[in-house]
Amino acid sequence: RRCGAQGLQARHGDADLLEPADAARLDALLASGACPRWTFAWRDDTTHPERARSAPAVFDSAPESVRAIARLLVSDLLRRWRLDDVAATLGRGARALQRDLAADGWRFTDIVAQARQCEAARLLRETASPLAEIGYLCGYADQAHFNRQFEQRVGVPPGQYRRAFA
């Protein structure tokens, strides 16, 4: 939920783990020693209205196709998006989308990197979450990868960015 992903369902028996109203019921289930089945489900519906998020401001002057990709990416940064997945979700052919991006001076990998970096910067400014958690939520493999990529794109490491802008 912290990265904006929607559709995750987690249940313990008949108690919904993600709804605060069910917290007391979950505590009672756990205290009873009963071990009903845990169930996790992920609705992969990136076009669902409640998942709609705006593209980061850095994409404001970009062509609509780039903004559409950025909106899709920030709707679920934990997902390992591939060009084929994005094209299919947008109802386009992968090669046609790639050609359109190239004609406008964009590459898919750059859009992914920029979307991750923008969301990481937002989380660094607006939350007190640990750096490793922010890196994970933004789709980086580990904290070292997050640190390297963020510093390469922004010019300062994430911790220094947070101290300067939080």
N, C-alpha and C positions, 0 to 999 in steps of 0.2 A: 504494500500500500504506500510506503514512503516514496517509492519511485514512480508512483502514479499508475501502476498496473492494477487492473480491475479483474473481477471474475474469479478470484481465488476463493474456494470453499474449503474449509477445514472443519471436520466434525469428529466428535468423540461420542460414540453412541448416538443419541439423538440431540446432543447439545452442539450448537454452532459455536465454534471456538473464536470466531472473528467478531462476534457481536458482544459488546460489553454487557448487555442486558442478561446474557447467559453465563456470565462469569461465576455467579453464585452457584448455579446449577452444575457447572463444570467442577468447581471446588468440591461440591457434595459428591459428585461421581468419583472424583479422584480419591477423596477421603474414605469412601466406602470400600475401596480396594477392588472394586469391579473393574474389569479390563475389557470393556466393549471395544469393538473394532474402531480404529482410527481411519478416517476417510479424508483424502485430499483430492480435490478436483480443480482443474483450471479451465475456464471457458475461454477458448481461443477465438474470440470474436472482436477483432480489432476495429470493426466498423460500428460497434454498439455505441449509441449516443452518449452514454455515461463515460465512455473512454475518451471522448473528444477533448483534446488539449490543443492549445495554440502552439505554433512553432516558436522557438526562441526568437527574440527580437533581432538577433543578428541575421535572420533570414528574411526580414521585412522587405528588403529591396530585391530579393531573389525572385526568379520566375515562379509562377504558381506550381509547376511540377516539383520544384525543389522544396517549396513550402509544404506541399502535400506530403512529400517523403519525410520531411522533418517532423511534421505533426504525427505521422504514423510512428516514427522512431521513438519520439518522446512519450508516446502512449504506453510503451513497454520496453524500456531500455535494457531490462534483464534478458530479453529475447535475443538470440544470436541471429539478427536479421541478415538475410542474404538478398542480393539484388533480385533473384528469382521470386522470393517470398513477397518482397515489396511490390514488384511489378504485378504479380498475380492478385494481390490485395487491391491494387489500384486499377485492376482490369486492363492491364497493358502487357505487351510482350516485353521480356527482359531486354532483348537486344534493341528494340525500339526505344525503350526508356533510356537505355545507356546512350544511344545516339543523340536523343534529345538533350540529355544532360551535358554531353560533350559539346554540342552545338552552343550551349549557353555557358560553356567554360567551367562546368562542374564535373566532379567524379563522385560516384556513390560513396566510396570510402571516406572522402573528405566530408560529406554530409553527415555520415555516421560519427566521425571523430568530432565534428563541430557540435553536433547535438549532445553527445556525451559530455563534452567539455562545458557547454553552457549549463546543462543540468547540474553538473558537479559544482560549478561556480555558484549557482543558486543555492544549492544545499550547504555549501561552505559558508555562505553569507547568512542564511536564514535558520540554520539548525546548529545544534551542538553535537551532532552525530560524530562518532569517531571517523577518522580519515579512511580507515579500511572499510567501514560500512558504506561510506559515500562512494568509494571506488567500486565496491560490489554492486550497489544499487544503480550505478551508471554503466554497468556492463564491462568493467575492467577485470582482467583475469586475477589480479592480486594487487596489494597496496603498492608494491614496487612498480608494477606496470602503470598504475594510476599516477603515481608520483612522476615517473618519466614522461608520460604522455601529456600530463597537465602542464608541467614545467616547459616542455617543448612548445606547446601551443600558446601558453599564457606568458611565459618568461620568468615565472617564479613558482616555487613548489607550493602545493596546496596549503600546507600549514602557514606559510608566510602570507599567502593570499588571504586566508581566513583572518589572520591577525590584522591585516591592513584594511579589510573591507567588512568584517562582521560587525 
